Amino acid sequence: MIKSPAVSRKHKCNICDYSSPRKDRLKAHENNVHFKVKKEVEIPTWEEGQENISDVILKKHKCNFCDYSSSQKSQVMRHVTSVHLCIKNHQCSQCDFQASQKYNLTNHINNVHLGIKKYTCDFCDYSSSRRDRLTAHLNNLHSKVEKVHDNKCDFCIYSSSRRSQLMRHVTSVHLKLKNHKCDQCDYQTSQKGNLKDHINSIHLNIRNYKCSKCDFKASKKCTLTAHVNSVHLHIKNHKCGLCDFQTTTKTVLKKHVDVVHLKLKNHQCSICDYRTTQKIYLTHHMEKVHLGMIHKCDHCDYQTTQRICLTKHINSVHLRIKDFKCNLCNYQTSRRYHLKLHINSVHLGLKNHKCTQCDYRTGVKDNLKTHVNSIHLKIKITSVVNVTIIHHRSIHLELM
């Protein structure tokens, strides 16, 4: 008895163990079992006198999981695979990126690895690897047509002309979902782009945006723009309505209002009742009070409870790194605060800190505190005073 040759079932289902020798049967299986695509022909309505039925687009293929519909069955299948099943079969050979559609992988390779951006704006230097992003850029920046914000938030007054922006707003602001986590530190964010910027700037120290007027470098274009506006152009468009404070960024203004005027302390310690206005202060509190962490320098006996202080110590004392330069003279320093003191005292001659008991004035707040303690309160604590004197001498020596 002659046995028939074994049939090769090379077409396999990505969701279950089903396989078939014919591709059409596999598609039928996916449609009936997994995708549950149902054809429902909707009869269009049109006004009397309209003759061309081709003007009406029939979206007869509907998704069984949501309200999505399309005139093409392949688009419904692609929608279910990417949105509901989250199947990503297309893997980038150069990184960990995965996509559910091949053209998304192609756009990723062209944009990230090859740097190809074939869609360019005719009005500015903007370019992109995707047509839809160029269209969004034109609509947001160059279009003179008034934007209709049809997508409104159900929790606040926020509205947007794009549904994707509304979803991003709800996820980050109201749901506070932070699904993108850094594998090198505790940083979390709700947006993948923010995580990428964090890794490039903090861990990889990639700063591709260079200032044409000084040596400043930034990892984000908006950071460079803020630098140019504040340092070189002295533009501060965001003004506080409660005081004279001005800044170049909306984020800094919001933080100023929350901390200074509203006195909001949203960051609370999970072990004690300590509350603070900024997350970094909470981190310092945890390391110092509860964890008892001591960060020691490998080059000398210096030690501190704050990791950022150790980094500043190494950069300034041992590595002699002075990234902050004065644009008016040759002064350089390793700390932004010292540069600000230098500009205020040497070039602007500002002495905003006044003593309430005599005519003493200074541009450094710590100097005023030392003055009050030593002259008026007659406080003489050798260890503290010595450290304070050394600290202020170092500042004044840099200012000279």
N, C-alpha and C positions, 0 to 999 in steps of 0.2 A: 504494500500500500504506500503510495507516494504521498508524503506529507507536504502540505503547502508551506511556502517559506514564511517565516515570522514577519509580521507587519511592523514596520518601524513607526513608533509613535513619537515623532520628533517635535510635535507641537504640544508644549506643556503649558498648563495653566499656572500663572504666577501666584494664585491665591489658594488653590487646593491641589490635590494630587492628580487631578484629571489630565489626561493626555490623549492625543488623537493624531492619526496619520494625515488628517486633512485640516488645513487652516480655517476653512469656512465653518467646520464643525466646532472648532475651538472658539471661534467668535460667537457662534450660536450658543455655546455653553456659557460663555461669559455674560452674554446679554440676558439669558433666561435665568441663570442661577445667581450670579453676583451683581451685575449691573441693573437687572430688572428694568430694562428700558422698555417703555410702553409707547406705542405709536398712538397718538390721539390727534386726529386731524381736526383743527379748529376752522370752522367756516367763517371767513372774514366778512365783515360788514362794511359797506361803502355807500357813500351818498348817491342819490339818483343821478344818473348821467355819467358816472365813472365807468369806463369801459375796460381799462387795462387792469386785469387782475394780477398781472406780474408786478405791479407797483407795491402790492401787499406781500410782505415777507411772512411765510408760514413757518412758525417754529413748532413743528409737529412732534419733535423728539424731546421728551421731558425726563429730568432726573427724578428718580424715585425717593431721594433723600432730602432734596431741597427744592426750591422754586426755579432752579436753573432750567432753561429750555433752549433749544437750538434747531435750526433748520437742517443740520447735518448730524447723523448718528455718530460719526467719528468724533465730533466735538463733545458730545455727551459722554462718550466712553473715556475720552481724555480728561474730561472734567471729573468724573467719578474716580478715576485712577489717581489723579494728583491731589484732589481736594479731600475726598472721603476716605480712600484707602491708603493715601500717603505712600504710594509705591514709587520709588525712585530707582529706576534701573540704569540710568545713565550716570556713570562715575567718571570724574575727572582723573586723568592719569598723572597729574602734577600736584594735586592737593586732595583734600578730603571732601571737596564739593560734590554733591549729588543732586540730580534733577529728575523730574518725572517726564520731562519732554526733551527731545534731542536738541531743539533749537535753543532752549534755555542753557544747555551745556555749551553749545556753540557760542552763544553770547557771552557766557562766563569766560571761556578761553580767550576770545577776542578782546574782552575788556580787561581782565585781570592779568593774564599771562602774556598776551601779545601786544596789549595796549592799542588795539585797533578801535578807533572811534570814527566811523564813516559818516555819521549824521552830525552835521555842523550847523550852528545857528548863523543866519545871515546878518544878525544885528549885533552880536557880540562874539566873544571867543569861546563860548560854550560848545562842547562836542560830547557825543555819547555814542555808545555802541548799539543803542536801541532807539527805534523810531518813536515809540510811545513816550519815552522820557524826553525826547526833544520836543514832542508835541506838548507835553505838560509844561516844559520850560517856556515855550512860546506863549502858552495860555496864561501862565502865572506872571511872567515878567514883561512881555512885549505886547500882549493883546490889549487893545483899547476897549474891548467889549466888557461891560460890567459883569463880574462873576456872580453867578447865581449859586448861593450856598444852600442847595437842596438837602444835603446830608446834615441833619441836626442831631446833636447828642440828647439822649433822654434823661441824662443826669445833671446837665448844666446848660449854659447858654452857648456852648461851643457849636460852631457849624463850619462846614467845609464844602467846597465844590467837588471834592473827590471822596469817594467812599473809603478808599484805602487809608486816607488821612484820618477819617473819623474812626475807623477801626483801630488804628494805631493810638489815637487819643484815648479811647475807652480802655484799651488794654493797659496802657502805661499809667494813666491818671487815676481812673476809677477802680479798675480791677487790680492794679499794682502788680501785674504779672511780670516777672523777670526770668524768662526762660533761657536767656543766653548768659552763660556763666564762664568766667575766665578760668582756665585750668592751671594758672600760675599764681593766682591770688584770690581774694574773696569777692572781687568785683562781679556784680550782676547787673543786667540791663534788660529792658523789654525790646530793644531793637538790635538786630544783628549788626547794623552799620556802626552803632556805638561801641560794640564789643571789638570790632575790627580796629576802630580808631584808638581804643584803649590799649590794645596789644601793640599796635604800631608805635604809639607815642611813649608808653610807659615801659614795656618790656623789651621791645626791639629798638627803641629810640630812633625810629625812622621819622625824619623831618624833611619832607620834600619841598615844602613851601618856604622860599627864602625871601627875605626883605631886600629890596633893591637899594635901600638907603642906609642899612646897617647890617650887622652880622646875625640878626635875629632869624631863627628858623622855627617852623611850626609843622605839626603833623596834619593840621586841618587848615583849609583855605579860609574859613571863617575866623579862625584864631589869628591868622596873618592880617586879615582885613581889620580886625579889632585892634591889633598892634599898631598898624599904620594910622588908623583914625585917632587913637589915643596918644601915641608917642610923637608921631611926626606931624600930623594934621591938627591935633588937639581938638578933635570933633567928639563931642559928647551929647548925643541926641536924646538919650534917655535921662529924664530929670525926675527927681522925687517931688511929689506934690505936697510933702509935709515939711521938707527942709531944703537946703541949698545943694544937696548931694546930686552929682551928675556922673554918668558913666557911659561907656561906649556900648555896653551889651544889656539886653533886657533881663538876662538871667541874674546878673550882678545887682541890678536895680531891685528885682524881686527879693533877692536874699537880703539886701539892705533894709527893705521895708519889713520883712519878717523878723529880722534880728533886732534892728534898732527901734522901730516904732511899735510893732505888734508884740514884740518880746516872745515870739513863738519858740517853744522848746519841744520840738517834735521827736527828738532823739532821746529815748529813755533807756537807762541801764536795766538789764533783765535781772540783775542780782540785788541792786539797792535802789534807792529813790532818786538817784542822780539823773538829772535831765539837762540837756544842752541844746543850743541852737544849731550846731553843726555836727555832722557825722564824724569828722576827724577828731573833734574834741571828745566824743564818746569813745572812740578807739584809743586815744591817749589815756582816758580814765580807766578803761578796762585793763590795758597793759600795765599801768602804774599801780592801781589800787588792788585789783582782784587777781591778776595773773602774776604780778610782781616781776615783770620782765625787765631785765637789765641788758641794754645793748652796749657792748664794749668795743672800743677801737682796737684794731690789731696792730697799730703802729705806736700807740702811746697808752697812758693810763686813763684816758678820757672814757667816761661811761655816762649813760643817760637812760631814762625810761622811755624815751620817744625815738623811734627808728628814724624819723625824718631829721631829727637833730643830729644823729650820728652821721647820716649822709651828708648834711651840710658841713659838719665838722671835717670830715675826710676831704671833701671837695675844696674847702677854703684853706685848711691848715696844711694838709699833706700833699694834695694834688695841685694846689695853688690855681684852681680853676676860677676864672673871673669872667663869667658870661654876661654880666650886666655892665654896660659901658655908657658913659655920659656922652650925649650928642653935642654938648657945649664945650667940653674940655677933654683931657686925656684920662680922666678918672675912670677906674675900673674896680669892680668889687664882685664878690662871689654871692652876694645876697641882694635881692630886689629891695628889701627894706632899707639897706644901707645906701643904695643908689637914690631912693626917694629922700632920705635924710640929707644926702649931699646936695641934691637939686634944691630942696626947700631952704637949706641954710646958706649955701654958698652962692647960688645963682639968683634965687628968689628972695633971699633974706627974710624968710618967714620965721616968726617966733610966736606960734599960736598958743603955746602953753604958758599961762600966766600964774604967778603965785598970788594967792588971795590975801597974803599977809604982808607982802612987800612988793617992790617994783621988779622983782626978778622975772625974766622972760626967757624962754628957750624954745627951740624947735623940736626937741626930743622929750617925749612924755616921761621917760625913765629918769632923765636928768632933773625934771621938776620934782619927781618923787624923792630922789636922792637929796635934793636941796631942802625940801620940807623936813625930811627925817633928820638931817644933820644940823641944819641951822635953827629951825623953829621947834622941832620936837626933841632935839638933843639926843637922838637915838644913836648909840655907838655899839654896834654889833660887829666885832672884828672880822669874823669869817664872811658875813654877808657883805659888809662894806668893802672889804678887799676885793671880793668877786665883782661887786658893782663898779668899783673904781677901775679895775682892769678892763671890764667890759666897755665902759664909757671912754677910757683912754684909747682903746682899739678903734672905737667909732670915730673919735675926733682925729686920730692919726690918719684914718682913711679919708676923712673930710678935708684934710689939709692938702 
